Amino acid sequence: MPADATPWFLRHPRWTLALVALAGIVLVVGVLVAVEAGLRRADRKPQAVPPPERVMRFRESPLDADLLLRPEAAMLDDADGLEDVPVRFQTDGDGFILPARRHASADLTVLFLGGSTTACLFVPDSLRFHALTATRLEAQTGRRVDALNAARTGNHLLHSQALLLGKGVPQTPDVVVVMHAVNDLTTLLRAGDYWNDNPSRGLLIDDPCQTPGCHLRLGLRGLGGALFPALGRRLRPQAARVSEFDGPVVAPDTAFVQARFRSALVGVVESARAWGITPVLMTQANRFTPEPQPTLAFPHDDLGLSYAAYRAQYVAFNAITRSVAADLGVPVVDLDAIVPRDRAHLYDYVHLTAAGSRLVAEALADTLATRALPPSP
């Protein structure tokens, strides 16, 4: 049988197109490299490496997120009252947790700052206390209320300070609600200070694009994230667990830890007031009973502190929140006293269930309506 005399490129049109495209790409890259080399020679001077720069970390929730979050097995093992169901997590273009801007023109805007205890990731989106507070305030006041939740898991007070100034103030909120305790305590005990070299929570970081090829690497990473988003979401949490508070524990003295927290809290309060925003503080709801709860795993047993010693520090932090509120004349919602220490309201030592979130919203809305909102025009 005679061999097929048809040229190869006609018999394989797809391969031919692919090879032509590849050759075109190689040609374009080659031309660009040649032009770059020529321009460098024309400059007749060495290419200076820009001096290193540092930037402040801006720990916000991802922008325009739309995710289904489900508790990991380890979290379920350590919890008591956490349901193994997926929960939707969405943010808007500024990273505020939805629901956020519900009105084209709101009469009141309330900003929320905090960590995971304010973000309420595993509470259904419509039952997170920032959303419930807004709807309850509307029912109580007859005014249109937007609730902007800028909280992010792991954030401490200085992260919230940056978020207040970086994206909170431009929203011209009437009120800012601040709840912090456990993340600040953990950071100060484990890292020694708010200013530390922790790879995920440190305040100062090197500008990531001060080295050759940086923009190319970031571009490729972004392309990979766009092409394989599900894979990326599964890899990123693993990396975070490896780097979070890696290294030896640093436990400074009690007076230092408490003074740092007080200063940070006062700083946020006074910053808000300087920008015409009414601050409202909340103590943190918790299940830190005098004796450990047998159904809960204590998450900080590697600190070198007993449960009783850690609890004493935590109790002191909530007391500092009350003290700062009293000293500065700030409304305070004492969730530490309001929320029962049981599995119906908290699924671990500090994180709210849906029932706990409802209770927080009731207490907060009542306080805002009577003590914090500006008068109706």
C-alpha positions in Angstrom: 0.0 0.0 0.0 1.6 3.4 -1.0 2.5 5.7 1.9 0.3 8.8 2.3 2.0 11.6 0.4 0.0 14.3 2.1 2.3 16.7 4.0 2.5 16.2 7.7 1.2 19.7 8.5 -1.9 19.1 6.5 -2.5 15.8 8.2 -2.1 17.3 11.7 -3.6 20.8 11.5 -4.0 21.2 15.3 -0.4 20.3 16.0 0.6 22.6 13.2 -1.3 25.5 14.7 0.2 24.8 18.1 3.7 24.8 16.8 3.2 28.0 14.8 1.8 29.6 18.0 4.7 28.4 20.0 7.2 29.7 17.4 5.4 33.0 17.5 5.7 33.3 21.2 9.3 32.4 21.2 9.9 35.0 18.5 8.1 37.7 20.4 10.0 36.9 23.6 13.3 36.8 21.7 12.6 40.3 20.2 11.7 41.7 23.6 14.9 40.3 25.1 16.9 41.7 22.3 15.3 45.1 22.7 15.8 45.1 26.4 19.5 44.2 26.0 19.9 47.0 23.4 18.3 49.6 25.7 20.5 48.5 28.6 23.6 49.0 26.5 22.3 52.4 25.4 21.8 53.4 28.9 25.5 52.8 29.5 25.0 52.4 33.3 24.4 49.4 35.5 20.9 48.6 36.6 20.6 49.7 40.2 18.7 47.4 42.6 16.1 49.5 44.4 16.7 49.9 48.1 14.5 47.6 50.2 11.3 49.1 51.5 9.0 48.0 54.3 5.2 48.2 54.4 2.6 47.7 57.1 0.5 44.6 56.9 -3.2 45.2 56.0 -5.0 42.2 57.3 -8.4 42.3 55.7 -10.8 39.7 54.4 -10.3 38.8 50.7 -12.2 41.1 48.4 -15.3 39.9 46.5 -15.0 36.5 48.1 -17.8 33.9 47.7 -16.8 30.7 49.5 -18.4 27.8 51.2 -16.6 27.2 54.5 -16.8 23.9 56.4 -15.1 23.1 59.7 -12.1 20.9 59.5 -12.0 17.6 61.3 -9.5 18.9 63.9 -11.7 21.9 64.6 -14.7 19.6 65.1 -12.8 17.3 67.4 -11.8 20.2 69.6 -15.2 21.9 69.6 -18.5 21.4 71.5 -21.5 22.6 69.7 -20.1 23.3 66.2 -22.2 21.8 63.4 -20.5 20.0 60.5 -22.3 22.0 57.8 -21.1 24.3 55.1 -21.5 28.0 55.7 -21.4 30.7 53.0 -18.9 33.4 53.4 -19.1 36.5 51.1 -17.4 39.9 51.0 -17.9 43.0 48.9 -15.3 44.8 46.9 -13.8 46.4 50.0 -13.6 43.2 51.9 -16.5 43.9 54.2 -18.3 40.7 55.2 -21.8 40.5 53.7 -24.4 41.6 54.3 -22.9 45.0 54.4 -24.2 47.9 52.3 -27.9 47.0 52.2 -29.1 50.6 51.3 -28.3 52.9 48.5 -28.3 55.7 51.1 -28.1 54.6 54.7 -29.1 56.8 57.6 -26.6 55.1 59.9 -23.4 53.1 59.4 -21.9 50.9 62.0 -18.3 49.6 61.5 -17.2 46.3 63.3 -13.6 45.5 64.1 -12.2 42.4 65.7 -11.0 38.9 65.0 -12.7 35.6 64.3 -15.1 36.2 67.2 -16.5 39.2 65.3 -16.2 37.6 61.8 -18.4 34.6 62.9 -17.3 32.6 60.0 -19.2 29.4 61.0 -22.5 31.3 61.7 -24.9 31.4 58.8 -24.4 34.8 57.0 -27.8 36.2 57.8 -27.4 35.3 61.5 -24.0 36.9 62.1 -24.4 39.5 64.8 -23.3 42.5 62.7 -26.2 41.7 60.3 -28.7 41.1 63.1 -27.7 44.3 64.9 -28.5 46.3 61.8 -31.9 44.8 61.3 -32.8 45.1 65.0 -31.7 48.8 65.0 -33.8 49.5 62.0 -36.8 48.0 63.8 -36.1 50.0 66.9 -35.3 53.4 65.3 -37.0 53.4 61.9 -33.7 54.4 60.3 -31.8 52.6 57.5 -28.7 51.0 58.9 -25.6 49.5 57.2 -23.3 47.2 59.1 -19.7 47.0 57.8 -17.9 44.0 59.3 -14.1 44.5 58.8 -13.1 41.7 61.1 -10.6 39.0 60.1 -9.6 35.8 61.8 -6.4 36.3 63.8 -6.5 40.1 64.0 -5.5 41.9 67.1 -6.0 45.6 68.0 -3.2 47.1 66.0 -4.5 45.3 62.9 -7.9 46.8 63.6 -6.3 50.2 64.0 -4.9 49.9 60.5 -8.3 48.8 59.1 -10.0 51.6 60.9 -7.7 54.2 59.3 -7.2 52.4 56.0 -10.7 51.6 55.0 -13.1 52.3 57.9 -12.8 56.1 58.1 -13.5 56.7 54.3 -16.9 55.0 54.8 -17.8 57.8 57.3 -19.3 55.4 59.9 -21.3 56.8 62.8 -20.2 54.1 65.2 -17.3 51.6 65.4 -17.8 48.5 67.5 -14.6 47.0 68.8 -14.2 43.5 70.4 -10.7 42.2 71.2 -9.1 40.0 73.8 -8.0 36.5 72.9 -5.9 37.3 69.8 -4.1 40.1 71.6 -3.4 37.9 74.6 -2.2 35.0 72.4 0.1 37.3 70.3 1.6 39.0 73.3 2.2 35.7 75.1 3.6 33.8 72.1 5.5 36.6 70.2 6.4 38.9 73.1 4.9 42.1 71.6 2.6 43.4 68.9 5.8 44.3 67.0 7.2 40.9 66.1 8.5 38.8 63.1 5.6 36.5 62.9 5.1 35.7 59.2 1.3 36.1 59.2 0.6 38.6 62.1 3.7 40.8 62.2 3.0 44.5 61.6 6.0 45.3 59.4 6.9 43.2 56.3 9.4 43.6 53.5 8.0 45.0 50.3 7.5 41.7 48.3 8.6 43.3 45.1 12.1 44.5 45.8 13.9 41.5 44.2 14.5 40.7 40.6 11.7 38.7 39.0 9.2 39.5 41.8 6.5 40.8 39.5 6.8 37.8 37.3 6.5 35.5 40.3 3.4 37.3 41.6 1.9 37.3 38.1 2.4 33.6 37.8 1.0 33.1 41.3 -2.1 35.1 40.3 -2.5 33.2 37.1 -2.3 30.0 39.1 -4.9 31.2 41.5 -7.3 32.1 38.7 -6.8 28.8 36.9 -6.9 26.6 40.0 -8.8 28.4 42.8 -10.1 25.3 44.6 -6.6 23.9 44.8 -5.2 27.2 46.0 -7.8 27.4 48.8 -6.7 24.0 50.0 -3.0 24.7 49.9 -3.1 28.1 51.6 -4.5 27.0 54.9 -1.8 24.3 55.2 0.9 26.9 54.7 -0.8 29.2 57.3 -0.8 26.4 59.9 2.9 25.8 59.3 4.0 29.4 59.7 1.6 30.6 62.4 3.6 31.3 65.6 6.4 29.0 64.5 9.3 29.0 66.9 9.8 29.3 70.6 7.1 30.8 72.9 8.0 34.2 74.4 6.0 34.9 77.6 6.6 38.5 78.9 5.6 39.5 82.4 1.9 40.1 83.2 2.2 43.9 83.7 3.8 44.3 80.3 1.2 42.3 78.5 -1.7 44.1 80.2 -0.1 47.6 79.6 0.3 46.8 75.9 -3.3 45.8 75.5 -4.6 48.8 77.4 -2.5 51.2 75.2 -3.7 49.5 72.0 -7.3 49.7 73.1 -7.0 53.4 74.1 -5.3 54.0 70.7 -8.3 52.6 68.7 -10.8 54.5 70.9 -9.0 57.9 70.5 -8.4 57.3 66.8 -12.1 56.8 66.2 -13.0 59.9 68.2 -10.4 62.0 66.3 -12.3 61.1 63.1 -15.8 61.9 64.5 -16.7 58.2 65.0 -18.4 57.1 68.3 -16.5 54.0 69.7 -18.3 51.2 71.5 -16.4 48.5 73.2 -17.4 44.9 73.9 -15.9 42.4 76.3 -15.6 38.9 74.8 -18.0 36.1 75.4 -16.3 33.0 76.5 -16.4 29.6 78.2 -13.4 30.2 80.5 -14.9 28.8 83.7 -12.8 28.4 86.8 -12.1 24.7 85.9 -11.5 23.6 82.3 -14.6 22.4 80.5 -14.2 18.6 79.9 -15.8 18.8 76.5 -13.4 21.4 75.2 -9.7 21.2 74.2 -7.6 24.0 75.7 -5.8 25.4 72.6 -2.8 26.9 74.4 -1.3 24.1 76.4 2.1 24.6 74.7 2.5 28.1 76.3 4.1 26.8 79.5 1.1 28.3 81.4 -1.5 26.4 83.2 -5.1 26.7 82.3 -5.7 28.7 85.4 -2.8 31.1 84.6 -4.0 31.7 81.0 -7.6 32.2 82.2 -6.4 34.8 84.7 -4.8 36.8 82.0 -7.8 36.5 79.8 -10.1 37.6 82.6 -7.8 40.6 83.1 -8.1 41.6 79.5 -11.9 41.7 79.7 -11.5 43.7 82.9 -9.2 46.2 81.0 -11.9 46.7 78.4 -14.4 47.6 81.1 -11.8 49.9 82.7 -10.9 51.7 79.5 -14.6 52.2 78.7 -15.2 53.7 82.2 -12.1 55.9 82.1 -12.8 57.3 78.6 -16.6 57.4 78.9 -17.2 54.8 76.2 -20.3 52.6 76.0 -19.5 49.0 76.8 -21.5 45.8 76.1 -20.3 43.3 78.6 -20.7 40.1 76.7 -18.5 38.3 79.3 -21.4 38.8 81.7 -24.3 38.5 79.2 -23.6 35.4 77.2 -24.0 32.0 79.1 -20.9 29.8 79.1 -22.4 26.8 77.4 -22.4 24.9 74.2 -25.7 26.5 73.1 -24.1 29.9 72.8 -20.3 29.2 72.2 -19.0 26.1 70.4 -15.5 26.5 71.8 -13.8 28.8 74.4 -14.6 32.1 72.5 -16.6 31.5 69.3 -20.3 32.1 69.0 -23.0 29.8 67.8 -26.0 31.2 65.9 -27.9 31.4 69.3 -24.9 33.3 70.8 -24.8 35.6 67.8 -28.5 36.4 68.3 -28.0 37.2 71.9 -25.0 39.5 71.1 -27.1 41.4 68.5 -29.9 42.0 71.0 -27.6 43.4 73.6 -25.5 45.4 71.2 -28.5 46.9 69.3 -30.1 48.0 72.6 -26.9 49.7 73.7 -26.4 51.4 70.4 -30.0 52.6 70.3 -29.9 54.1 73.8 -26.2 55.3 74.2 -24.3 55.6 70.9 -26.4 56.6 67.9 -26.5 60.2 66.8 -29.9 61.9 67.1 -32.3 61.7 64.1 -32.1 64.7 61.8 
